[in-house]
Amino acid sequence: MDLLQTINSHLSCVWYGEGVFAMIISNQELENMANRCRINIVKMIHAAKAGHPGGSLSAIDLITGLY
């Protein structure tokens, strides 16, 4: 199963009409998504052999919640 199918299988969308809808994601799924992002951040910084993970790791919960 690819990433898009995995994400779609955990989403519930609510249609409000006029092009407005909301995605409902459980708190556990948001936490899992943030953890996967943290792992990817560390992998990318390691692969680049440069960078500082502090800002990215500290902001990921906010970014995931806004997503």
N, C-alpha and C positions, 0 to 999 in steps of 0.2 A: 504494500500500500504506500503510495507516495505521500509527501507532506501535505499537499492540498486535500487529498481524500481524508487524511487523518484529522486535519483541522475541521473539515466539513462534517465529519462524523461526530464531533463534539460540540457543534454549534446548534443553536436553536434560534431561528430568525422570526421576528414579529413584524408584520407589515402594518404600517399605520396609514397607508394611502398617500397620495401626492408625492410619491418617490421617497418617503421617509420610512425607514425600518431600523430596527435595533437587533443586534446580535446578543443573545443571552449565553454567557459562558460561565460555568460554575467556578467558584473560588478555587477549587482544587485544580481545575484545568488551567486557570490563570497562573497558579503557583508552578505547575508543571512546565508551562510555556516559559515562564521567567527562568526557571532552572535550566531548561534547554538553551535558552539565550545566553546564560552565564557560561555554560560549557563552551558554546561557540565563540564567545568573546575571548576566553582564555586560549582556545585553540588558534584563533586568528592572530592574537598578539604573539603567541609562541612561534607561529609560522613566519611572522614578519621579523621576529627576533628584535623587536623594538616596540616601544609604546608603554603606556601606563594604564593599567586596567581600572584604577580607582574610580574615575568618573563614570565610565561605562557600567561597571558593576553596581555602583550606588544608584544609578538612575534607572536601572532595568525594571524595577517594580513599577515605577511611575509610567514608564513608556509602555509596558505590557498592559497596565490598567487602562491607559488611554486608547490602546489598540482596540 
